[in-house]
Amino acid sequence: MSRETWTAFDAYIEDRLVGRDAGLEAALADSAAAGLAPIAVSPAYGKLLHILALSIGAKRIVEVGTLGGYSTIWLARALPAGGKLTTLEIDPPTAKVARANIDRAGVGGKVEIIVGPALQSLQKLEGPFDLAFIDANKNQNPEYFTECLARMRSGGLIIVDNVVRDGRVLNAASEDPDIKGVRRLFDLMGHEPQVTVTAIQTVGVKGYDGLAIARVN
Ligand SMILES: C[S@@+](CC[C@H](N)C(=O)[O-])C[C@H]1O[C@@H](n2cnc3c(N)ncnc32)[C@H](O)[C@@H]1O
């Protein structure tokens, strides 16, 4: 099974199940035009985030790692009137692109972007949050998880992206800070009595990777 097949199947899922959304498509186009890396979640993954947020009736969401706001828009679209999403981005020009994308998608009134190092921003945030999506620099994943967990309501979900990374996370001898960060995260989550947690491997247009989902007990 090749990446070509995974990509074609993601297109099939998008065509049959995900549907089209002008705001989301424009966000991807303008992110690319602004030179942002093509590392947003896939459309199918974005819709999964949307469904998860809907399923738990999320009213307050925190996102670590905004990029052009693609996953932000998917999550914000699941919020009810009065709901709020806070997204954290370190890079000011990137946050500017995201702001424009989010506003054009019609969810600007629900989304706050905090610019700066996410850990410091997180430490200043007040919970409780219903859902946290962690998708920034992987070397700090454990710290992000800990800070999110301290601000979650019982029954809330913490979702962490990119926890497989082509299987490289298996390499205990890796000196790559991102791999080390994901491995520390697995150890932390696996020993954390406050959550019920698993991880799922995924293939698709973004290659071979995976996500972890922790439900706060
Ligand atoms: C994978 S991208 C986020 C993708 C986005 N969640 C999506 O799917 O549309 C990671 C983002 O995290 C940001 N980032 C990296 N290190 C960060 C840090 N220490 N604090 C806050 N943001 C950071 C990067 O600038 C980048 O925009």
The ligand as a Tripos MOL2 file, in Angstrom:
@<TRIPOS>MOLECULE
LIG
   27    29     1     0     0
SMALL
NO_CHARGES

@<TRIPOS>ATOM
      1 C1          1.5930   21.8180   12.8270 C.3       1 LIG1
      2 S1          1.3780   23.5530   12.8840 S.3       1 LIG1
      3 C2         -0.2930   23.7170   13.4510 C.3       1 LIG1
      4 C3         -1.2880   23.2550   12.4430 C.3       1 LIG1
      5 C4         -2.7080   23.5850   12.7740 C.3       1 LIG1
      6 N1         -3.0710   23.0190   14.0790 N.3       1 LIG1
      7 C5         -3.6260   23.0230   11.7230 C.2       1 LIG1
      8 O1         -3.8050   21.7880   11.6930 O.co2     1 LIG1
      9 O2         -4.1790   23.8020   10.9260 O.co2     1 LIG1
     10 C6          2.2960   24.0150   14.3050 C.3       1 LIG1
     11 C7          2.2380   25.5090   14.6260 C.3       1 LIG1
     12 O3          2.7670   25.6550   15.9500 O.3       1 LIG1
     13 C8          3.5320   26.8430   15.9970 C.3       1 LIG1
     14 N2          4.4820   26.7360   17.1010 N.ar      1 LIG1
     15 C9          5.7020   26.1180   17.0890 C.ar      1 LIG1
     16 N3          6.2900   26.2560   18.2640 N.ar      1 LIG1
     17 C10         5.4500   26.9540   19.0600 C.ar      1 LIG1
     18 C11         5.5070   27.4160   20.3970 C.ar      1 LIG1
     19 N4          6.5460   27.1670   21.1900 N.pl3     1 LIG1
     20 N5          4.4520   28.1190   20.8640 N.ar      1 LIG1
     21 C12         3.3680   28.3670   20.0880 C.ar      1 LIG1
     22 N6          3.2840   27.9560   18.8130 N.ar      1 LIG1
     23 C13         4.2960   27.2680   18.3070 C.ar      1 LIG1
     24 C14         4.1670   26.9350   14.6290 C.3       1 LIG1
     25 O4          4.5770   28.2670   14.3450 O.3       1 LIG1
     26 C15         3.0540   26.4070   13.7170 C.3       1 LIG1
     27 O5          2.2780   27.4600   13.2320 O.3       1 LIG1
@<TRIPOS>BOND
     1     1     2 1
     2     2     3 1
     3     2    10 1
     4     3     4 1
     5     4     5 1
     6     5     6 1
     7     5     7 1
     8     7     8 2
     9     7     9 1
    10    10    11 1
    11    11    12 1
    12    11    26 1
    13    12    13 1
    14    13    14 1
    15    13    24 1
    16    14    15 ar
    17    14    23 ar
    18    15    16 ar
    19    16    17 ar
    20    17    18 ar
    21    17    23 ar
    22    18    19 1
    23    18    20 ar
    24    20    21 ar
    25    21    22 ar
    26    22    23 ar
    27    24    25 1
    28    24    26 1
    29    26    27 1
@<TRIPOS>SUBSTRUCTURE
     1 LIG1         1 GROUP 0 **** ****
